[in-house]
Amino acid sequence: MRIVCIGGGPAGLYFGLLMKKLRREHSVTVIERNRAYDTFGWGVVFSDLTLDSMRAWDAETAAEIEVSFNHWDDIELLFKGTRQRTTGHGFVGI
């Protein structure tokens, strides 16, 4: 089977990777409009639930990605000079 992923963002790259690992005989191509190593000043954030799913599908790749993550579980809101913090949300970002 030939599979073409349009877009080299997190979803396209991860889908392509999982499909190739699942079925090595498949041909997987990822098409990205930007050049390799172009950056745009933004990052990617995943919830703890998303990370759990990534680990379940492909623990090896998830472990390789996780070494670059920063983890936090607090959300802080500053409104009219008052700061409110909640915890237990669980996010990671690159």
C-alpha positions as a Python dict, from the first residue, in 0.01 Angstrom:
ca = {
    (1, 'M'): (0, 0, 0),
    (2, 'R'): (119, 353, -75),
    (3, 'I'): (41, 609, 195),
    (4, 'V'): (97, 983, 153),
    (5, 'C'): (73, 1216, 453),
    (6, 'I'): (8, 1576, 356),
    (7, 'G'): (183, 1792, 614),
    (8, 'G'): (489, 1725, 824),
    (9, 'G'): (343, 1852, 1150),
    (10, 'P'): (321, 1636, 1462),
    (11, 'A'): (14, 1443, 1344),
    (12, 'G'): (144, 1371, 993),
    (13, 'L'): (488, 1268, 1112),
    (14, 'Y'): (361, 1048, 1393),
    (15, 'F'): (96, 883, 1174),
    (16, 'G'): (357, 809, 906),
    (17, 'L'): (593, 665, 1166),
    (18, 'L'): (326, 444, 1322),
    (19, 'M'): (205, 316, 985),
    (20, 'K'): (558, 223, 877),
    (21, 'K'): (627, 46, 1208),
    (22, 'L'): (293, -135, 1190),
    (23, 'R'): (334, -246, 829),
    (24, 'R'): (694, -230, 708),
    (25, 'E'): (585, -335, 358),
    (26, 'H'): (383, -13, 314),
    (27, 'S'): (536, 280, 133),
    (28, 'V'): (495, 593, 348),
    (29, 'T'): (572, 943, 218),
    (30, 'V'): (533, 1267, 415),
    (31, 'I'): (493, 1583, 207),
    (32, 'E'): (579, 1913, 375),
    (33, 'R'): (559, 2253, 206),
    (34, 'N'): (838, 2409, 414),
    (35, 'R'): (1208, 2334, 397),
    (36, 'A'): (1380, 2107, 646),
    (37, 'Y'): (1479, 2294, 963),
    (38, 'D'): (1246, 2591, 899),
    (39, 'T'): (1117, 2710, 1236),
    (40, 'F'): (830, 2936, 1324),
    (41, 'G'): (882, 3022, 1690),
    (42, 'W'): (618, 2791, 1833),
    (43, 'G'): (616, 2458, 2008),
    (44, 'V'): (397, 2155, 2060),
    (45, 'V'): (207, 2075, 2380),
    (46, 'F'): (65, 1733, 2470),
    (47, 'S'): (-159, 1638, 2761),
    (48, 'D'): (-70, 1347, 2989),
    (49, 'L'): (-353, 1151, 2825),
    (50, 'T'): (-198, 1204, 2481),
    (51, 'L'): (139, 1086, 2613),
    (52, 'D'): (-23, 774, 2757),
    (53, 'S'): (-169, 700, 2412),
    (54, 'M'): (168, 756, 2244),
    (55, 'R'): (333, 516, 2488),
    (56, 'A'): (64, 255, 2426),
    (57, 'W'): (105, 272, 2047),
    (58, 'D'): (485, 294, 2035),
    (59, 'A'): (674, 302, 2363),
    (60, 'E'): (1017, 318, 2196),
    (61, 'T'): (943, 632, 1993),
    (62, 'A'): (754, 794, 2282),
    (63, 'A'): (1060, 746, 2505),
    (64, 'E'): (1286, 906, 2242),
    (65, 'I'): (1054, 1207, 2209),
    (66, 'E'): (1007, 1247, 2585),
    (67, 'V'): (1373, 1329, 2653),
    (68, 'S'): (1311, 1668, 2487),
    (69, 'F'): (994, 1750, 2682),
    (70, 'N'): (941, 2000, 2960),
    (71, 'H'): (666, 1886, 3199),
    (72, 'W'): (427, 2096, 3407),
    (73, 'D'): (91, 2043, 3571),
    (74, 'D'): (4, 2394, 3690),
    (75, 'I'): (-207, 2651, 3509),
    (76, 'E'): (-175, 3006, 3635),
    (77, 'L'): (-414, 3290, 3554),
    (78, 'L'): (-342, 3656, 3628),
    (79, 'F'): (-655, 3871, 3615),
    (80, 'K'): (-678, 4230, 3739),
    (81, 'G'): (-375, 4183, 3961),
    (82, 'T'): (-497, 3860, 4119),
    (83, 'R'): (-310, 3538, 4048),
    (84, 'Q'): (-491, 3204, 4057),
    (85, 'R'): (-310, 2871, 4019),
    (86, 'T'): (-459, 2526, 3969),
    (87, 'T'): (-262, 2202, 3961),
    (88, 'G'): (-298, 1847, 3837),
    (89, 'H'): (-352, 1920, 3467),
    (90, 'G'): (-44, 1743, 3329),
    (91, 'F'): (110, 1880, 3011),
    (92, 'V'): (441, 1849, 2829),
    (93, 'G'): (585, 2070, 2560),
    (94, 'I'): (873, 2085, 2317),
}
